């Protein structure tokens, strides 16, 4: 899945994009969890819609994680 040797062989641009991809994955995951778990959120959104939006963000985060960790055969 993650090989430190291939990470060292990447160019600085590829390493930056890899780290940026991991940061964005983390942002989407945390945002989805916040939407689901924070009960007294200042945004007025009904509970089922908050759960649906949070679940959608978590699924999107999983898709992004899969794309970041997939080895490129370039």
Buried (B, 14 or more C-beta within 10 A) or exposed (E): EEEEEEEEEEEEEBEEEBEEBBEBBEEBBEBBBEBBEEEEEEEEEEEEEBBBBBEEBBEBBBEBBEEBEEEEEE
